[in-house]
Each structure stands twice: as structure tokens, then as C-alpha cells.
Amino acid sequence: MNDNCTVYRTMGFLSKKWTLLIILELYRGGDTWKRFSEIKRSMKDITPKILSERLRNLEEEGVIERRVDTATVPIRSEYRLTEMGRELTEVAKGIKTWALKWKINNPVCASQDCIVCVL
């Protein structure tokens, strides 16, 4: 496949471990801002270094936005999905639908909408 292919480049970005899961975690928050520590607490196995790196990449691509509250000590960084990010959650939900239909060892999901997922 040509490395200039749109699918090739997009999958290179999205297939980085944790990327889609971070997007879904921010989606679960609705349109609210989530602090770094809140995201980290919800994603127990991700390291702070990787979370920070993925958040920076997602912000650079315009998938999420970040705001910094310098009025507090320590300074707080908060994140939420942009319109582009919210649209990308539809791709993740499409993957979920496909996986539930075709994968043998996939447990049935408790929620059809990832926004209310408790896992």
C-alpha cells in the first residue's frame, strides 16, 4: 500500500495503542472538560507518559481541544472532543457493532451507546 494513501495514514494515527480508547473516554464525558487525572484514573493501565503523548497527538490533529487553567496550583490541563472527535466516535461505535456481530469470544456489551459505558 502506498504510504500516501489516506487509509494508510489515518490507520497509522488511529492504530496507536490507546488512541481510540482515549477518544471514547472523552466521549463518555459528553461535552464536559476532563482533567488529565480523571482520564488517567479511568484508564488504569495507561502510563502517564503515553497518555500525555497521545493527548498531544490528538490535539495536534484537531481531534481534541485543551484548555489550561493557570489560576490554580498545580496548573490544570483539561480536554474535550472537538466536532471532529465527536464524529470519530461514530467510527469506534461502528467497530463495536462489527465486533459484536462477528467475533466469537466477545461478550455482549451492556450498552449500545458508548457514552453510557461503565467499563
C-alpha positions in Angstrom: 0.0 0.0 0.0 1.2 3.5 -0.8 2.3 5.4 2.3 0.5 8.5 0.9 -2.8 6.6 0.9 -5.5 8.3 3.1 -6.5 5.0 4.7 -2.8 4.1 5.4 -2.0 7.4 7.0 -5.3 7.5 9.0 -4.8 4.0 10.3 -1.3 4.8 11.3 -2.6 7.6 13.5 -5.7 5.7 14.9 -4.0 2.4 15.4 -1.6 3.7 18.0 -2.4 1.9 21.3 -4.8 3.8 23.5 -5.8 6.4 20.9 -9.4 5.2 20.2 -9.9 4.4 23.9 -8.9 7.9 24.9 -11.4 9.3 22.4 -14.1 7.1 23.8 -13.2 8.1 27.3 -13.6 11.7 26.4 -16.9 10.9 24.6 -18.2 9.3 27.8 -17.9 12.7 29.4 -20.3 14.2 27.0 -19.3 17.8 26.2 -17.6 18.3 29.5 -14.0 19.0 30.1 -12.0 16.2 31.7 -8.8 16.7 33.6 -5.7 14.6 32.8 -6.0 12.9 36.2 -9.6 11.9 35.5 -8.7 10.3 32.2 -5.8 8.5 33.8 -7.9 7.2 36.6 -10.4 5.8 34.1 -7.7 4.1 32.1 -5.8 2.3 34.7 -3.2 0.5 32.5 -2.0 3.5 30.5 1.2 5.2 31.7 1.2 9.0 32.3 3.8 9.4 29.6 1.8 7.6 26.9 -1.4 9.4 27.9 0.4 12.7 27.7 1.8 11.8 24.3 -1.5 10.6 22.9 -3.3 13.7 24.1 -0.7 15.9 22.5 -1.1 14.0 19.2 -4.9 14.1 19.3 -4.7 17.9 20.0 -2.3 18.4 17.1 -4.6 16.6 14.8 -7.6 18.6 15.9 -9.5 15.7 17.5 -9.5 17.1 21.0 -9.0 20.6 22.4 -7.1 21.5 25.5 -7.6 24.4 28.0 -5.1 25.3 30.7 -6.2 26.8 34.0 -3.3 28.8 35.3 -5.3 30.2 38.2 -4.8 27.1 40.2 -1.7 25.4 41.6 -0.8 23.0 40.2 -1.8 24.2 36.7 -4.7 22.1 35.3 -5.0 20.9 31.8 -8.4 19.8 30.7 -9.5 18.1 27.5 -12.7 17.5 25.4 -13.6 16.3 22.0 -13.9 18.7 19.1 -16.6 18.3 16.5 -14.1 16.1 14.5 -13.5 14.0 17.6 -17.2 13.5 18.2 -17.6 12.4 14.6 -14.8 10.0 15.1 -16.6 8.2 17.9 -19.1 7.0 15.2 -16.2 5.1 13.7 -15.4 3.5 17.1 -19.1 2.6 17.6 -19.1 1.0 14.1 -16.1 -1.1 15.1 -18.1 -2.1 18.2 -21.1 -3.1 16.1 -19.0 -5.2 13.8 -17.1 -6.9 16.7 -20.3 -7.8 18.5 -21.7 -9.3 15.3 -18.7 -11.3 14.1 -16.3 -12.0 17.0 -16.8 -15.3 18.7 -15.3 -14.5 22.1 -16.8 -11.1 22.5 -19.1 -10.7 25.5 -22.4 -8.9 24.7 -22.0 -5.3 25.5 -24.2 -3.8 28.3 -24.8 -0.6 26.3 -25.4 0.1 22.7 -24.2 3.7 23.2 -20.5 4.0 24.3 -21.4 7.3 26.1 -23.0 5.4 29.0 -20.5 2.6 29.1 -19.3 1.8 32.6 -16.2 -0.3 31.5 
